[in-house]
Amino acid sequence: GLRYSEPVLAPLLVAALISFALSPLVSAIERISGTRFLAVGAASILVVLIVGGGSWLVAVQVGELSEQLPAYTENVRVRIESSEAWVEGFERQLRRLLRGRSIPGLTDGLRRPELSAPAVDPLTVASTLLLSAVHQIVFIGTIMVFAVFILVGREDIRNRWIQFIGRYDIPRTTKLVDEAGSRISHYLLAQLLANGIFGLSLSAALWAIGIPQAFLWGALALVL
């Protein structure tokens, strides 16, 4: 069923959405160059450069964040210890006021548990990461191939779709399909631009006030 067709249907649906979003850009480049293949190639290269550059920046900032995690962990540990000391001092004051009577359970919930790290096989971790990376690369590559073929043959795909759903009223079906495709393309492009502007604005604002890894948080805001 659908479970077995998911490796093909999922990239195909994503590629269809990407082709809708890139159709205005491809049409604009095609009007300038006069060649469909050149327009699709230029748009694809532009998207790969933007996505690849953004992914590289995110990877760099994730690496910086991972290097700073020990400092953050130590800061949290110090704050927990200071909170425990304050609560213990508060408990002593209460016991003194209550003439030495104990208050069970007051600080039990704030005791740090002793955690033991489970044994991790480096080979297992490496193989898992490698398989995940290969799966993502294959998925993205399949999407790119589908998107290129859809953009190159979008007129033929549109005509076949029109003949399939509206063979008895082709003029009206053609008008409806063209209008629906245009609205979907402009909506997706506007949504992408709005998210991009919001993410870049947030990154710039965080960078201006000195927040580390500003681009990483802006990229998360763009995606979410």
Rosetta silent file (secondary structure, phi, psi, omega in degrees, C-alpha in Angstrom):
SEQUENCE: GLRYSEPVLAPLLVAALISFALSPLVSAIERISGTRFLAVGAASILVVLIVGGGSWLVAVQVGELSEQLPAYTENVRVRIESSEAWVEGFERQLRRLLRGRSIPGLTDGLRRPELSAPAVDPLTVASTLLLSAVHQIVFIGTIMVFAVFILVGREDIRNRWIQFIGRYDIPRTTKLVDEAGSRISHYLLAQLLANGIFGLSLSAALWAIGIPQAFLWGALALVL
SCORE:     score description
SCORE:     0.000 S_00000001
   1 L     0.000 -144.533 -177.846    0.000    0.000    0.000 S_00000001
   2 H   -65.911  -27.368 -179.316    1.030    3.531    0.761 S_00000001
   3 H   -63.170  -37.525 -179.369    3.745    2.345    3.117 S_00000001
   4 H   -80.421  -24.673  179.344    5.666    0.743    0.244 S_00000001
   5 H   -91.651   -1.994 -178.429    5.084    3.671   -2.129 S_00000001
   6 H   -59.592  -40.921  179.461    6.163    6.310    0.425 S_00000001
   7 H   -59.012  -21.480  178.670    9.823    6.421   -0.803 S_00000001
   8 H  -101.123  -42.688 -175.845    8.507    7.563   -4.203 S_00000001
   9 H   -68.888  -39.449 -178.135    5.346    9.489   -3.325 S_00000001
  10 H   -62.674  -50.945  175.686    6.903   11.629   -0.576 S_00000001
  11 H   -62.437  -33.742 -179.611    9.701   13.076   -2.785 S_00000001
  12 H   -65.892  -42.575  178.865    7.238   13.467   -5.652 S_00000001
  13 H   -66.770  -42.129  177.478    4.815   15.535   -3.560 S_00000001
  14 H   -63.807  -40.751  178.350    7.618   17.701   -2.170 S_00000001
  15 H   -64.062  -36.391  177.422    9.008   18.166   -5.682 S_00000001
  16 H   -63.868  -42.853  177.621    5.554   19.214   -6.914 S_00000001
  17 H   -63.997  -41.910  178.981    5.340   21.888   -4.198 S_00000001
  18 H   -64.163  -40.091  179.430    8.868   23.097   -5.003 S_00000001
  19 H   -65.344  -37.500  174.906    8.034   23.260   -8.711 S_00000001
  20 H   -61.770  -43.399 -177.979    4.931   25.347   -7.945 S_00000001
  21 H   -68.514  -32.964 -177.321    7.044   27.735   -5.848 S_00000001
  22 H   -90.336   -7.012 -177.591    9.776   28.009   -8.514 S_00000001
  23 H   -58.106  -45.609  177.388    7.465   28.358  -11.505 S_00000001
  24 H   -60.406  -39.832  178.912    7.369   32.217  -11.391 S_00000001
  25 H   -65.930  -43.483  179.173   11.174   32.347  -11.146 S_00000001
  26 H   -64.111  -41.177  178.634   11.617   29.859  -13.987 S_00000001
  27 H   -63.496  -40.415  179.241    9.134   31.762  -16.159 S_00000001
  28 H   -65.320  -43.601  178.668   10.957   35.051  -15.521 S_00000001
  29 H   -67.197  -35.887  179.493   14.345   33.546  -16.407 S_00000001
  30 H   -65.939  -35.876  177.129   12.818   31.852  -19.456 S_00000001
  31 H   -65.787  -30.609  179.686   11.502   35.181  -20.740 S_00000001
  32 H   -81.194  -46.357 -175.414   15.026   36.590  -20.511 S_00000001
  33 H   -85.538  -30.673 -179.153   16.973   33.602  -21.826 S_00000001
  34 L    82.178    4.776 -177.980   14.359   32.180  -24.175 S_00000001
  35 L  -129.272  128.591 -179.398   15.266   28.587  -23.257 S_00000001
  36 H   -67.015  -43.815 -177.557   13.374   26.381  -20.837 S_00000001
  37 H   -63.796  -40.264  178.705   16.350   24.150  -20.009 S_00000001
  38 H   -66.122  -39.188  179.424   18.569   27.142  -19.243 S_00000001
  39 H   -65.024  -44.662  179.412   15.877   28.685  -17.039 S_00000001
  40 H   -65.364  -41.177  178.701   15.349   25.467  -15.074 S_00000001
  41 H   -63.278  -43.350  179.797   19.101   24.967  -14.714 S_00000001
  42 H   -65.263  -42.923  179.065   19.670   28.523  -13.481 S_00000001
  43 H   -64.736  -40.226  179.484   16.803   28.311  -10.989 S_00000001
  44 H   -64.957  -43.617  179.141   18.020   24.916   -9.733 S_00000001
  45 H   -63.190  -40.855  178.846   21.584   26.169   -9.286 S_00000001
  46 H   -62.085  -43.792  179.334   20.312   29.240   -7.429 S_00000001
  47 H   -65.359  -42.596  179.906   18.225   27.109   -5.066 S_00000001
  48 H   -62.748  -41.039  179.446   21.113   24.688   -4.459 S_00000001
  49 H   -65.004  -43.481 -179.006   23.471   27.577   -3.658 S_00000001
  50 H   -66.634  -48.898 -179.003   21.013   29.196   -1.239 S_00000001
  51 H   -66.192  -41.832  179.610   20.060   25.960    0.507 S_00000001
  52 H   -65.360  -43.189  177.849   23.641   24.686    0.553 S_00000001
  53 H   -63.459  -43.211  177.523   25.016   27.954    1.906 S_00000001
  54 H   -63.621  -41.197  179.458   22.341   28.118    4.583 S_00000001
  55 H   -64.939  -38.228  178.318   22.916   24.491    5.556 S_00000001
  56 H   -64.682  -43.354  177.903   26.669   25.105    5.823 S_00000001
  57 H   -62.634  -42.134  178.523   26.143   28.119    8.092 S_00000001
  58 H   -63.246  -42.153  179.282   23.722   26.146   10.268 S_00000001
  59 H   -63.091  -40.737  178.759   26.213   23.249   10.504 S_00000001
  60 H   -62.778  -44.122 -177.300   29.001   25.642   11.507 S_00000001
  61 H   -73.492  -30.147  173.283   26.883   27.257   14.204 S_00000001
  62 H   -65.117  -39.457  175.817   25.674   23.880   15.495 S_00000001
  63 H   -62.985  -41.908  176.584   29.330   22.897   15.842 S_00000001
  64 H   -63.144  -40.491  179.421   30.048   26.112   17.749 S_00000001
  65 H   -64.698  -39.924  179.025   27.052   25.471   19.992 S_00000001
  66 H   -65.178  -33.205  176.860   28.227   21.921   20.729 S_00000001
  67 H   -69.626  -28.911 -178.728   31.642   23.293   21.734 S_00000001
  68 H   -89.887   -6.389 -179.041   29.987   25.726   24.137 S_00000001
  69 H   -59.603  -40.949  177.585   27.673   23.136   25.713 S_00000001
  70 H   -57.860  -38.636  178.566   30.153   22.190   28.494 S_00000001
  71 H   -65.433  -41.201  177.505   30.276   25.845   29.580 S_00000001
  72 H   -64.144  -39.953  178.728   26.468   26.014   29.581 S_00000001
  73 H   -62.603  -43.454  178.276   26.312   22.751   31.547 S_00000001
  74 H   -63.419  -38.239  178.459   28.734   24.088   34.138 S_00000001
  75 H   -63.799  -42.360  177.940   26.704   27.286   34.418 S_00000001
  76 H   -64.628  -41.018  179.153   23.529   25.296   35.037 S_00000001
  77 H   -61.674  -42.553  179.428   25.315   23.132   37.622 S_00000001
  78 H   -63.831  -40.315  179.867   26.551   26.206   39.499 S_00000001
  79 H   -67.158  -37.422  177.741   23.086   27.708   39.508 S_00000001
  80 H   -65.229  -42.522  179.140   21.565   24.462   40.807 S_00000001
  81 H   -63.015  -41.678  178.440   24.156   24.301   43.594 S_00000001
  82 H   -65.660  -36.026  177.172   23.493   27.915   44.588 S_00000001
  83 H   -66.175  -40.828  177.889   19.743   27.192   44.620 S_00000001
  84 H   -63.288  -41.756  179.335   20.290   24.138   46.825 S_00000001
  85 H   -63.112  -39.695  179.290   22.447   26.153   49.211 S_00000001
  86 H   -65.626  -41.716 -179.574   19.766   28.837   49.429 S_00000001
  87 H   -66.924  -40.182  178.114   17.020   26.276   50.085 S_00000001
  88 H   -63.664  -40.499  176.408   19.121   24.521   52.737 S_00000001
  89 H   -64.341  -38.857  177.230   19.774   27.843   54.447 S_00000001
  90 H   -64.225  -38.533  178.577   16.076   28.638   54.292 S_00000001
  91 H   -65.596  -40.313  178.214   15.293   25.229   55.821 S_00000001
  92 H   -62.392  -39.778  177.570   17.744   25.845   58.669 S_00000001
  93 H   -63.739  -40.459  178.482   16.097   29.168   59.383 S_00000001
  94 H   -65.474  -40.226  179.096   12.681   27.494   59.448 S_00000001
  95 H   -64.577  -37.980  178.621   13.942   24.771   61.803 S_00000001
  96 H   -65.039  -41.137  179.384   15.393   27.388   64.095 S_00000001
  97 H   -68.806  -32.690 -178.267   12.101   29.250   64.126 S_00000001
  98 L   -94.453   18.503  175.020   10.169   26.024   64.688 S_00000001
  99 L    62.892   44.826  171.291   12.506   24.941   67.547 S_00000001
 100 L    81.709    0.994  178.695   14.400   22.275   65.698 S_00000001
 101 L   -70.230  139.368 -177.321   11.491   20.333   64.259 S_00000001
 102 L   -80.137  154.608  177.805   12.355   18.689   60.972 S_00000001
 103 L  -121.499   90.515 -174.999   10.582   19.416   57.737 S_00000001
 104 L   -67.231  143.046  173.568   10.696   16.178   55.726 S_00000001
 105 L    80.806    4.558 -175.911   10.739   16.335   51.934 S_00000001
 106 L   -72.897  -42.364 -177.404   11.565   20.033   51.680 S_00000001
 107 L  -110.507    3.964 -178.105   14.858   19.657   49.842 S_00000001
 108 H   -63.516  -35.710 -176.046   14.588   16.068   48.610 S_00000001
 109 H   -72.775  -14.089 -178.022   13.236   17.142   45.245 S_00000001
 110 H   -99.794    0.610  178.753   16.204   19.427   44.610 S_00000001
 111 L   -71.238  134.603  178.746   18.925   16.823   45.141 S_00000001
 112 L   -74.923  125.129  178.179   20.858   16.106   41.977 S_00000001
 113 L   -72.010  152.094  175.762   20.556   12.461   41.003 S_00000001
 114 L   -85.312  114.940 -176.483   23.660   10.487   40.256 S_00000001
 115 L  -104.053  135.402  176.004   23.532    9.730   36.553 S_00000001
 116 L  -112.537  126.185 -177.817   25.597    7.043   34.930 S_00000001
 117 L   -72.084  130.138  179.225   26.246    7.368   31.231 S_00000001
 118 L   -68.282  153.828  178.897   25.236    4.245   29.295 S_00000001
 119 L   -69.514  129.569 -177.563   27.871    2.424   27.305 S_00000001
 120 L  -119.683  128.505  177.315   27.917    3.650   23.707 S_00000001
 121 L   -86.110  115.700 -178.961   29.500    1.745   20.853 S_00000001
 122 H   -58.699  -35.517 -179.962   31.258    4.271   18.554 S_00000001
 123 H   -64.864  -40.050  178.367   30.861    1.947   15.562 S_00000001
 124 H   -65.460  -43.199  178.904   27.100    1.743   16.125 S_00000001
 125 H   -63.402  -44.092 -179.217   26.791    5.513   16.427 S_00000001
 126 H   -63.856  -42.456  179.985   28.901    6.080   13.310 S_00000001
 127 H   -66.152  -37.993  178.222   26.904    3.560   11.258 S_00000001
 128 H   -64.545  -45.518  178.444   23.618    5.089   12.409 S_00000001
 129 H   -64.011  -39.199  179.940   24.746    8.598   11.479 S_00000001
 130 H   -65.346  -44.527  178.616   26.080    7.386    8.134 S_00000001
 131 H   -63.240  -40.658  178.139   22.841    5.600    7.240 S_00000001
 132 H   -63.987  -41.829  179.373   20.812    8.664    8.234 S_00000001
 133 H   -65.192  -42.392  178.618   23.030   10.935    6.125 S_00000001
 134 H   -63.174  -41.598  179.490   22.796    8.614    3.104 S_00000001
 135 H   -61.984  -43.417  179.936   19.013    8.430    3.472 S_00000001
 136 H   -67.072  -39.230  179.224   18.717   12.220    3.578 S_00000001
 137 H   -64.262  -43.766  178.316   21.044   12.671    0.591 S_00000001
 138 H   -63.746  -41.330  179.916   19.053   10.156   -1.465 S_00000001
 139 H   -62.402  -47.450 -179.697   15.780   11.799   -0.435 S_00000001
 140 H   -66.193  -40.547  178.109   16.982   15.296   -1.376 S_00000001
 141 H   -62.504  -40.417  177.311   18.504   14.042   -4.624 S_00000001
 142 H   -63.435  -40.896  177.765   15.236   12.345   -5.596 S_00000001
 143 H   -61.419  -44.276 -179.186   13.328   15.550   -4.877 S_00000001
 144 H   -62.832  -42.803  179.960   15.717   17.571   -7.049 S_00000001
 145 H   -63.546  -46.166  178.260   15.417   15.127   -9.961 S_00000001
 146 H   -60.951  -43.664 -177.865   11.602   15.116   -9.761 S_00000001
 147 H   -63.605  -41.290  179.183   11.471   18.909   -9.464 S_00000001
 148 H   -63.402  -45.458 -179.815   13.690   19.416  -12.519 S_00000001
 149 H   -65.392  -37.425  178.628   11.610   17.041  -14.652 S_00000001
 150 H   -66.533  -41.946 -179.801    8.373   18.674  -13.490 S_00000001
 151 H   -68.267  -38.224 -179.767    9.670   22.170  -14.273 S_00000001
 152 H   -67.871  -41.738 -175.938   11.004   21.138  -17.686 S_00000001
 153 L  -108.906   31.365 -174.465    7.796   19.374  -18.719 S_00000001
 154 H   -67.227  -30.838  177.612    5.225   21.360  -16.783 S_00000001
 155 H   -68.034  -41.958  178.623    3.288   22.368  -19.903 S_00000001
 156 H   -66.740  -40.280  177.582    2.996   18.761  -21.033 S_00000001
 157 H   -63.673  -40.705  179.217    1.999   17.655  -17.513 S_00000001
 158 H   -63.031  -44.676 -178.657   -0.634   20.414  -17.394 S_00000001
 159 H   -64.068  -40.417  178.343   -2.084   19.396  -20.772 S_00000001
 160 H   -66.433  -37.462  178.347   -2.277   15.728  -19.786 S_00000001
 161 H   -66.097  -39.954  178.474   -3.944   16.651  -16.500 S_00000001
 162 H   -64.071  -43.533  179.170   -6.481   18.815  -18.333 S_00000001
 163 H   -66.177  -27.858 -178.542   -7.307   16.002  -20.755 S_00000001
 164 H   -76.978  -40.099 -172.984   -7.696   13.606  -17.841 S_00000001
 165 H  -100.845  -18.236 -175.219  -10.069   15.667  -15.692 S_00000001
 166 L  -143.776   48.188 -176.461  -11.878   17.850  -18.230 S_00000001
 167 L   -66.460  -21.582 -178.150  -11.881   16.288  -21.653 S_00000001
 168 L   -89.591  -12.021  178.317  -15.505   17.361  -22.246 S_00000001
 169 L  -146.139   68.608 -173.249  -14.881   21.057  -21.479 S_00000001
 170 H   -64.035  -43.204 -179.371  -11.213   21.694  -22.211 S_00000001
 171 H   -58.957  -46.969 -178.829  -11.328   25.550  -22.464 S_00000001
 172 H   -68.344  -39.192  178.241  -12.958   26.005  -19.060 S_00000001
 173 H   -63.973  -40.212  178.207  -10.785   23.318  -17.462 S_00000001
 174 H   -61.094  -43.920  179.165   -7.668   24.936  -18.915 S_00000001
 175 H   -62.938  -43.489 -179.649   -8.643   28.300  -17.450 S_00000001
 176 H   -65.391  -43.503 -179.194   -9.355   26.782  -14.033 S_00000001
 177 H   -65.151  -42.728  178.807   -6.124   24.780  -13.956 S_00000001
 178 H   -63.949  -41.710  179.683   -4.025   27.778  -15.014 S_00000001
 179 H   -66.621  -42.979  178.561   -5.661   30.014  -12.428 S_00000001
 180 H   -63.991  -43.258  178.708   -5.271   27.429   -9.666 S_00000001
 181 H   -63.122  -40.580  178.799   -1.631   26.816  -10.572 S_00000001
 182 H   -64.911  -41.962 -179.987   -0.881   30.534  -10.645 S_00000001
 183 H   -67.205  -41.104  178.826   -2.500   31.115   -7.258 S_00000001
 184 H   -64.411  -42.193 -179.666   -0.698   28.171   -5.660 S_00000001
 185 H   -62.458  -46.776 -179.087    2.643   29.306   -7.088 S_00000001
 186 H   -67.556  -34.835  178.444    2.230   32.888   -5.875 S_00000001
 187 H   -66.230  -47.201 -179.571    1.025   31.711   -2.453 S_00000001
 188 H   -64.577  -39.876  179.155    3.980   29.368   -1.936 S_00000001
 189 H   -66.350  -41.436  178.287    6.450   31.976   -3.176 S_00000001
 190 H   -65.161  -39.866  177.668    4.948   34.649   -0.920 S_00000001
 191 H   -63.906  -41.387  179.119    5.033   32.244    2.054 S_00000001
 192 H   -65.125  -43.454  178.676    8.668   31.407    1.345 S_00000001
 193 H   -65.006  -41.546  179.510    9.626   35.072    1.056 S_00000001
 194 H   -63.151  -45.388  177.907    7.749   35.966    4.253 S_00000001
 195 H   -63.860  -39.929  179.030    9.435   33.168    6.204 S_00000001
 196 H   -64.818  -43.382  178.671   12.822   34.103    4.767 S_00000001
 197 H   -63.966  -41.091  179.030   12.429   37.778    5.656 S_00000001
 198 H   -63.866  -44.673 -179.470   11.277   36.860    9.171 S_00000001
 199 H   -64.641  -43.562  178.720   14.207   34.472    9.698 S_00000001
 200 H   -66.352  -38.920  178.441   16.784   36.961    8.381 S_00000001
 201 H   -64.302  -42.938  178.341   15.279   39.787   10.437 S_00000001
 202 H   -64.765  -41.225  177.826   15.372   37.662   13.589 S_00000001
 203 H   -61.535  -43.915  179.808   18.974   36.630   12.883 S_00000001
 204 H   -64.372  -40.747  179.822   19.994   40.254   12.355 S_00000001
 205 H   -65.894  -43.836  178.590   18.240   41.367   15.537 S_00000001
 206 H   -65.514  -38.557  177.256   19.827   38.592   17.620 S_00000001
 207 H   -65.557  -37.117 -178.798   23.244   39.335   16.123 S_00000001
 208 H   -66.006  -33.368 -179.170   22.830   43.051   16.874 S_00000001
 209 L   -94.452    4.916  172.527   22.183   42.410   20.564 S_00000001
 210 L    88.288   18.877  177.925   25.042   39.919   20.830 S_00000001
 211 L   -76.413  128.192  178.909   23.201   36.579   20.998 S_00000001
 212 L   -70.181  155.563 -179.143   25.532   33.732   19.911 S_00000001
 213 L    54.456   47.239 -176.541   24.551   31.480   16.983 S_00000001
 214 H   -64.481  -39.488 -178.256   22.102   34.094   15.712 S_00000001
 215 H   -66.425  -33.940  179.118   21.798   32.539   12.246 S_00000001
 216 H   -62.084  -46.570  179.908   20.946   29.138   13.758 S_00000001
 217 H   -68.224  -35.083  175.386   17.969   30.554   15.684 S_00000001
 218 H   -66.204  -36.972  176.664   16.862   32.519   12.627 S_00000001
 219 H   -66.340  -39.152  176.359   16.983   29.358   10.510 S_00000001
 220 H   -63.593  -40.683  177.676   14.902   27.505   13.094 S_00000001
 221 H   -64.204  -37.495  178.885   12.364   30.350   13.063 S_00000001
 222 H   -64.132  -43.952 -176.927   12.258   30.197    9.249 S_00000001
 223 H   -72.366  -41.644 -175.801   11.612   26.449    9.212 S_00000001
 224 L   -81.775    0.000    0.000    9.129   26.377   12.097 S_00000001
